[in-house]
Amino acid sequence: MEPKFKSFSTLPGLQTAVDALVYRLLNIIGDGDDLDAESLSYALEEFAGRDYIVHTKVANDIPLSENDKLYLCDIIKNKEL
């Protein structure tokens, strides 16, 4: 599982992606409401890629969401074809 952020071939490209991630996370936190797990997950997936996030959850025994489980099922189904 290659993280999406590895595709940024230059330091400025990576810096721009990190800046965007930090901006999105600060906006989520700055709302003052309870943290929205779905918004946080989306921001991380935009930066690192869904494959990488789900792989990290599985590798570290982090509970999977229902969407994560469906995603893994789709991957398995596609590999069987």
C-alpha positions in Angstrom: 0.0 0.0 0.0 1.7 3.2 -1.2 0.5 6.3 0.5 -0.8 9.0 -1.8 1.6 11.6 -0.4 4.5 9.6 -1.9 3.4 10.7 -5.3 4.4 14.2 -4.6 7.7 14.2 -6.4 9.0 17.5 -5.1 9.3 19.0 -1.7 7.2 22.1 -2.6 4.5 19.7 -3.9 4.5 17.8 -0.6 4.6 21.1 1.4 1.5 22.3 -0.5 -0.3 19.0 0.3 0.7 19.2 4.0 -0.4 22.8 4.1 -3.8 21.9 2.7 -4.2 19.0 5.2 -3.3 21.2 8.2 -5.7 23.8 6.9 -8.6 21.3 6.6 -7.8 19.8 10.1 -7.7 23.3 11.7 -11.0 24.2 10.2 -12.6 21.0 11.5 -11.1 21.6 15.0 -11.8 25.3 14.9 -15.6 24.9 14.5 -15.8 24.6 18.3 -18.2 21.7 18.0 -17.4 18.1 18.8 -14.9 16.7 16.4 -16.5 15.2 13.3 -14.8 11.8 12.8 -16.1 11.6 9.2 -14.6 14.9 8.3 -11.2 14.0 9.9 -11.2 10.7 8.1 -12.0 12.4 4.8 -9.1 14.9 5.2 -6.6 12.2 6.0 -7.8 10.0 3.1 -7.4 13.0 0.7 -3.8 13.4 1.8 -2.7 9.8 2.3 -5.2 7.8 0.1 -7.9 5.4 1.2 -5.8 2.3 0.7 -3.1 3.7 3.0 -5.6 4.7 5.7 -7.4 1.4 5.7 -4.2 -0.5 5.6 -2.9 1.4 8.6 -6.1 0.7 10.5 -5.8 -3.0 9.8 -2.1 -3.2 10.6 -2.6 -1.5 13.9 -5.8 -3.1 15.1 -7.8 0.2 14.8 -11.5 -0.5 14.5 -12.8 -0.3 10.9 -15.8 1.8 10.0 -18.6 0.2 8.0 -17.3 2.0 5.0 -13.8 0.6 5.5 -15.3 -2.9 5.7 -17.3 -2.4 2.5 -14.1 -1.0 0.8 -12.2 -4.1 1.8 -15.0 -6.4 0.6 -14.9 -4.6 -2.8 -11.2 -5.1 -3.1 -11.5 -8.8 -2.3 -14.4 -9.2 -4.8 -12.4 -7.4 -7.5 -9.3 -9.6 -6.9 -11.5 -12.7 -7.3 -12.7 -11.7 -10.7 
